[in-house]
Amino acid sequence: MVFAGENVQNELVDVLDSLWLQHHFAHHADPRAKIARLARQGELLRLKRGLYVRSQSADDPVTRCRAANLLYGPSYISFVWALRWYGLIPEHAAP
């Protein structure tokens, strides 16, 4: 996904809010229309009003944890999930 001539994949931003996106697209005539077009094209996935995730990183477990925390906060990941994430236990804990 290319935003304003730069590759967003190089950035550490996976979960995007509308304020960040509007600031990023401020040079466009209508930043909100650009955001809506990217959502229609599948570049951005809308989680809720004003909160988006890049479609390339939607399946990443870390991105899912960040999005979950923003959607329903305060939230946390379980101790068992963290142990499984780092490969310290063989049991499977759902993300």
N, CA and C of each residue as an Amber inpcrd file, in Angstrom:
protein
   285
   0.8590000  -1.1630000   0.0000000   0.0000000   0.0000000   0.0000000
   0.9050000   1.2240000   0.0000000   0.6820000   2.1200000  -0.9250000
   1.5110000   3.3070000  -1.0330000   0.6990000   4.5160000  -0.6210000
   1.1810000   5.2340000   0.3610000   0.5610000   6.4700000   0.8230000
   1.5030000   7.6110000   0.4860000   1.0660000   8.5070000  -0.3530000
   1.7980000   9.7440000  -0.6430000   3.2430000   9.4810000  -1.0470000
   3.4490000   8.4870000  -1.9110000   4.7780000   8.2320000  -2.4260000
   5.6990000   7.4670000  -1.4970000   5.2220000   7.0050000  -0.3860000
   6.0560000   6.2310000   0.5200000   5.3820000   4.9010000   0.8110000
   6.1540000   3.9510000   1.2060000   5.6340000   2.6220000   1.4630000
   5.3050000   2.5020000   2.9450000   4.0350000   2.3230000   3.2520000
   3.6010000   2.2490000   4.6470000   4.0610000   0.9470000   5.2870000
   4.4010000  -0.0490000   4.4880000   4.8810000  -1.2970000   5.0620000
   6.1710000  -1.0820000   5.8370000   6.9110000  -0.0330000   5.5160000
   8.1390000   0.2590000   6.2430000   7.8660000   0.9300000   7.5760000
   6.6590000   1.4010000   7.7730000   6.3100000   2.0410000   9.0250000
   5.8450000   0.9790000  10.0220000   5.8450000   1.3370000  11.2890000
   5.4320000   0.4070000  12.3290000   3.9600000   0.5680000  12.6730000
   3.2040000   1.1560000  11.7720000   1.7980000   1.4330000  12.0280000
   0.9620000   0.3760000  11.3200000   0.2090000  -0.4010000  12.0880000
  -0.6890000  -1.3940000  11.5130000  -2.1380000  -1.0370000  11.7750000
  -2.4160000  -0.5370000  12.9520000  -3.7660000  -0.1240000  13.3150000
  -3.8030000   1.3930000  13.2310000  -4.6940000   1.9070000  12.3930000
  -4.7100000   3.3300000  12.0730000  -6.0230000   3.9550000  12.5020000
  -5.9460000   5.1180000  13.1020000  -7.1800000   5.8350000  13.4050000
  -7.3950000   6.9190000  12.3530000  -8.6020000   7.4370000  12.2960000
  -8.9510000   8.3800000  11.2380000  -8.1610000   9.6790000  11.3520000
  -7.7960000  10.1020000  12.5520000  -7.0070000  11.3290000  12.6940000
  -5.6260000  11.1760000  12.0710000  -4.9860000  10.0280000  12.3010000
  -3.6770000   9.7800000  11.6990000  -3.7990000   9.7410000  10.1850000
  -4.8200000   9.0450000   9.6840000  -5.0060000   8.9500000   8.2390000
  -5.3040000  10.3070000   7.6200000  -6.1520000  11.1030000   8.2490000
  -6.4700000  12.4190000   7.7060000  -5.2360000  13.3150000   7.7020000
  -4.4140000  13.2170000   8.7210000  -3.1700000  13.9890000   8.7410000
  -2.2390000  13.5130000   7.6280000  -2.1590000  12.1940000   7.4290000
  -1.2860000  11.6200000   6.4160000  -1.7340000  12.0100000   5.0060000
  -3.0330000  12.1320000   4.7890000  -3.5740000  12.4860000   3.4780000
  -3.9890000  13.9490000   3.4020000  -3.4200000  14.8000000   4.2150000
  -3.8120000  16.2120000   4.2550000  -3.5620000  16.9160000   2.9310000
  -2.6130000  16.4390000   2.1340000  -2.3190000  17.0760000   0.8560000
  -3.3620000  16.7450000  -0.2130000  -4.2270000  15.7750000   0.0310000
  -5.3040000  15.4480000  -0.9100000  -6.4360000  16.4600000  -0.7620000
  -7.1990000  16.6140000  -1.8320000  -8.3250000  17.5540000  -1.7970000
  -9.3470000  17.1420000  -0.7440000  -9.6170000  15.8410000  -0.6460000
 -10.5840000  15.3360000   0.3290000 -10.0030000  14.0920000   1.0050000
  -9.3250000  14.2560000   2.1350000  -8.7010000  13.1070000   2.8020000
  -9.6900000  12.0140000   3.1900000 -10.8940000  12.4010000   3.5970000
 -11.8850000  11.3900000   3.9880000 -12.3090000  10.5410000   2.7930000
 -12.4050000  11.1490000   1.6130000 -12.7410000  10.3910000   0.4060000
 -11.6210000   9.4170000   0.0510000 -10.3740000   9.8320000   0.2540000
  -9.2390000   8.9500000  -0.0090000  -9.2700000   7.7410000   0.9260000
  -9.5900000   7.9650000   2.1930000  -9.6920000   6.8690000   3.1610000
 -10.8150000   5.9180000   2.7570000 -11.9580000   6.4690000   2.3650000
 -13.0900000   5.6390000   1.9370000 -12.7330000   4.8390000   0.6890000
 -11.9960000   5.4440000  -0.2400000 -11.6010000   4.7400000  -1.4620000
 -10.6550000   3.5920000  -1.1320000  -9.6930000   3.8200000  -0.2300000
  -8.7810000   2.7450000   0.1660000  -9.5310000   1.6060000   0.8570000
 -10.5560000   1.9380000   1.6200000 -11.3690000   0.9010000   2.2710000
 -12.1530000   0.1090000   1.2270000 -12.7050000   0.7940000   0.2330000
 -13.4460000   0.0940000  -0.8310000 -12.5260000  -0.8000000  -1.6530000
 -11.2910000  -0.3560000  -1.8760000 -10.3290000  -1.1270000  -2.6610000
  -9.7320000  -2.2910000  -1.8740000  -9.9840000  -2.3300000  -0.5800000
  -9.4770000  -3.4230000   0.2380000  -8.1020000  -3.1760000   0.8280000
  -7.5490000  -1.9810000   0.6450000  -6.2500000  -1.6530000   1.2330000
  -6.3560000  -1.4760000   2.7460000  -7.4900000  -0.9490000   3.1900000
  -7.7610000  -0.7570000   4.6090000  -8.9980000  -1.5510000   4.9870000
  -8.9900000  -2.1310000   6.1660000 -10.1620000  -2.8200000   6.6920000
 -10.7200000  -1.9880000   7.8370000 -11.9940000  -1.6650000   7.7600000
 -12.6240000  -0.8520000   8.7930000 -13.0310000  -1.7440000   9.9570000
 -12.5210000  -1.4460000  11.1400000 -12.8820000  -2.1950000  12.3360000
 -14.1090000  -1.5980000  12.9990000 -14.1350000  -0.2960000  13.0680000
 -15.2840000   0.4560000  13.5520000 -15.1160000   1.8700000  13.0160000
 -16.0640000   2.7180000  13.2930000 -15.9890000   4.0810000  12.7830000
 -14.7130000   4.7640000  13.2940000 -13.8690000   5.1500000  12.3570000
 -12.6470000   5.8610000  12.7000000 -11.4590000   4.9910000  13.0450000
 -11.5650000   3.6730000  12.9170000 -10.4580000   2.7770000  13.2470000
 -10.2930000   1.7570000  12.1260000  -9.1030000   1.7210000  11.5630000
  -8.8100000   0.8700000  10.4170000  -7.5570000   0.0560000  10.6940000
  -7.4130000  -1.0280000   9.9450000  -6.2040000  -1.8380000   9.9910000
  -5.7710000  -2.0650000   8.5430000  -4.4520000  -2.0840000   8.3250000
  -3.9500000  -2.3610000   6.9770000  -4.2930000  -3.8030000   6.6240000
  -4.7840000  -4.0220000   5.4280000  -5.2370000  -5.3620000   5.0510000
  -4.0850000  -6.3660000   5.0240000  -2.8650000  -5.9210000   4.7010000
  -1.7270000  -6.8400000   4.6550000  -1.3730000  -7.3850000   6.0320000
  -1.6610000  -6.6350000   7.0700000  -1.2650000  -7.0620000   8.4120000
  -2.4450000  -7.5190000   9.2630000  -3.6030000  -7.7170000   8.6510000
  -4.8040000  -8.0700000   9.4160000  -4.6860000  -9.4380000  10.0850000
  -3.9240000 -10.3490000   9.5050000  -3.8000000 -11.6910000  10.0730000
  -2.6650000 -11.8190000  11.0820000  -1.8900000 -10.7720000  11.2600000
  -0.7740000 -10.7960000  12.1970000  -1.3010000 -10.8140000  13.6320000
  -0.8630000 -11.7630000  14.4630000  -1.3710000 -11.8390000  15.8420000
  -1.0880000 -10.5840000  16.6700000   0.0500000  -9.9510000  16.4550000
   0.3660000  -8.7370000  17.2100000  -0.5840000  -7.6110000  16.8180000
  -0.8720000  -7.4960000  15.5270000  -1.8280000  -6.4910000  15.0620000
  -3.2040000  -6.7580000  15.6420000  -3.5810000  -8.0170000  15.7190000
  -4.8820000  -8.3610000  16.3020000  -4.9540000  -7.9700000  17.7730000
  -3.8600000  -8.1540000  18.4990000  -3.8410000  -7.7600000  19.9140000
  -3.9480000  -6.2510000  20.0600000  -3.2260000  -5.5070000  19.2220000
  -3.3170000  -4.0450000  19.2690000  -4.7250000  -3.5760000  18.9440000
  -5.3140000  -4.1640000  17.9060000  -6.6670000  -3.7710000  17.5090000
  -7.6660000  -4.1070000  18.6100000  -7.5220000  -5.2670000  19.2230000
  -8.4380000  -5.6550000  20.3020000  -8.3520000  -4.6840000  21.4650000
  -7.1450000  -4.2420000  21.7820000  -6.9740000  -3.2970000  22.8750000
  -7.6200000  -1.9610000  22.5490000  -7.5560000  -1.5310000  21.2980000
  -8.1820000  -0.2720000  20.9040000  -9.6990000  -0.3950000  20.7980000
 -10.1840000  -1.5720000  20.4110000 -11.6260000  -1.7690000  20.2880000
 -12.2980000  -1.9050000  21.6480000 -11.6440000  -2.6130000  22.5440000
 -12.2320000  -2.8540000  23.8570000 -11.1370000  -2.7120000  24.9000000
 -11.0700000  -1.5590000  25.4840000 -10.0240000  -1.3250000  26.4650000
 -10.6100000  -0.9530000  27.8030000  -9.9370000  -1.1460000  28.8650000
  -8.6270000  -1.7860000  28.8970000  -8.7570000  -3.2970000  28.7070000
  -7.8620000  -3.8310000  27.9360000  -7.8630000  -5.2730000  27.7090000
  -6.4300000  -5.7800000  27.8470000  -6.2760000  -7.0680000  27.8570000
  -4.9600000  -7.6560000  28.0340000  -4.9300000  -9.0070000  27.3490000
  -3.7230000  -9.5120000  27.1140000  -3.5820000 -10.8800000  26.6320000
  -3.3340000 -11.7530000  27.8530000  -3.7690000 -12.9800000  27.7640000
  -3.6340000 -13.8570000  28.9250000  -2.1890000 -14.3320000  29.0750000
  -1.8710000 -14.7400000  30.2670000  -0.5460000 -15.2700000  30.5650000
  -0.2820000 -16.5270000  29.7420000  -1.2970000 -17.3750000  29.6060000
  -1.1590000 -18.6110000  28.8340000  -0.8940000 -18.2860000  27.3680000
  -1.5990000 -17.2910000  26.8250000  -1.3940000 -16.8970000  25.4300000
   0.0370000 -16.3960000  25.2330000   0.5310000 -15.5950000  26.1740000
   1.8950000 -15.0700000  26.0720000   2.9270000 -16.1960000  26.1410000
   2.7120000 -17.1620000  27.0270000   3.6330000 -18.2980000  27.1060000
   3.6450000 -19.0820000  25.8000000   2.4740000 -19.2890000  25.2230000
   2.3880000 -20.0090000  23.9520000   3.0340000 -19.2010000  22.8270000
   2.8390000 -17.8920000  22.8330000   3.4010000 -17.0180000  21.8010000
   4.9280000 -17.1400000  21.7620000   5.5360000 -17.2190000  22.9350000
   6.9860000 -17.3280000  23.0050000   7.4740000 -18.7760000  22.9820000
   6.5620000 -19.7160000  22.7710000   6.9380000 -21.1120000  22.6230000
   7.3650000 -21.7850000  23.9090000   6.8820000 -21.2910000  25.0350000
   7.2740000 -21.8620000  26.3200000   6.3640000 -22.9870000  26.7760000
   5.1950000 -23.1130000  26.1750000   4.3030000 -24.2260000  26.4800000
   3.7560000 -24.7780000  25.1670000   3.4980000 -26.0690000  25.1090000
   3.0030000 -26.6500000  23.8640000   1.4930000 -26.5090000  23.6690000
   0.7650000 -26.1820000  24.7350000  -0.6850000 -26.0810000  24.6100000
  -1.0460000 -24.8970000  23.7230000  -2.1750000 -25.0250000  23.0870000
  -2.6320000 -23.9560000  22.2000000  -3.6000000 -23.0500000  22.9430000
  -3.3400000 -21.7620000  22.9210000  -4.2520000 -20.7660000  23.4880000
  -4.7270000 -19.8790000  22.3530000  -6.0260000 -19.7760000  22.1990000
  -6.5780000 -18.9720000  21.1060000  -6.2670000 -17.4980000  21.3290000
  -5.9060000 -16.7680000  20.2550000  -5.5970000 -15.3360000  20.4040000
  -6.8150000 -14.5050000  20.6790000
